Amino acid sequence: MVGVKECSVPDTPEETRGSLTKYFRDPRTGLILITEPLAKTVEDTILELSEAPVPVILLIPDRNGTTGAYDAVLRELIRKAVGIEINI
């Protein structure tokens, strides 16, 4: 079952960071979906927030398809977790 209580469409990287932080701090949030192009503008924030196990931040393609941003974020998370860089 999925329950979506709130959605935001930020216009700037600052608004995106604010929304991510707000949702991240809400204990009811278990999953944050963000499009790859939007995530690319705040990659540093996503990497920082992703150090916590919950909520999970999941990058999804937009209507134009994938940009490969998810691969870059995943590689960095793996590098931080295990100390080596891998090719995905």
C-alpha positions in Angstrom: 0.0 0.0 0.0 1.2 3.5 -0.8 0.0 6.7 0.8 1.0 10.0 -0.7 0.1 12.9 1.5 2.1 15.7 -0.1 3.9 16.6 -3.3 6.0 19.6 -4.3 7.3 21.0 -7.5 10.2 23.2 -6.7 11.5 25.8 -9.2 15.0 26.3 -7.9 17.7 24.2 -6.3 17.1 26.1 -3.0 13.4 25.1 -3.0 14.4 21.6 -3.8 16.8 21.4 -0.9 14.1 22.9 1.4 11.5 20.3 0.3 14.0 17.4 0.6 14.9 18.5 4.1 11.3 19.0 5.1 10.2 15.5 3.9 13.4 13.9 5.3 12.7 15.2 8.8 9.1 14.1 8.8 9.0 10.7 10.6 6.0 9.6 8.5 8.1 9.7 5.3 9.6 6.4 4.2 10.3 7.1 0.6 11.1 10.3 -1.4 10.8 10.2 -5.1 12.7 12.8 -7.1 13.2 13.1 -10.9 16.8 12.7 -12.1 17.1 16.2 -13.6 15.9 17.8 -10.4 18.2 15.5 -8.3 21.2 16.5 -10.4 20.8 20.1 -9.2 21.0 19.1 -5.5 23.3 16.0 -5.8 25.3 17.0 -2.8 22.2 17.3 -0.6 21.0 13.9 -1.7 24.3 12.2 -0.9 24.4 13.8 2.5 20.8 12.8 3.4 21.2 9.3 1.9 23.6 8.5 4.7 20.6 7.7 6.9 18.7 4.5 6.2 15.2 6.1 6.2 13.7 7.7 4.3 15.0 6.3 1.1 15.6 8.8 -1.7 14.8 7.2 -5.0 15.8 8.9 -8.3 13.3 8.3 -11.1 13.4 9.3 -14.8 11.3 12.1 -16.0 9.2 12.1 -19.2 12.3 12.5 -21.3 13.9 9.3 -20.0 16.9 8.5 -17.8 19.9 10.8 -17.5 22.1 8.3 -15.7 22.1 10.5 -12.6 21.0 7.5 -10.5 24.1 5.6 -11.4 26.4 8.4 -10.2 24.6 8.8 -6.9 24.5 5.0 -6.4 28.2 4.7 -7.1 29.0 7.4 -4.6 26.8 5.8 -1.9 28.6 2.5 -2.5 32.0 4.1 -2.4 31.1 5.8 1.0 29.7 2.6 2.4 32.4 0.1 1.4 35.3 2.4 0.5 35.8 1.3 -3.1 34.5 2.6 -6.4 32.6 0.2 -8.6 31.2 0.5 -12.1 27.5 -0.1 -12.5 
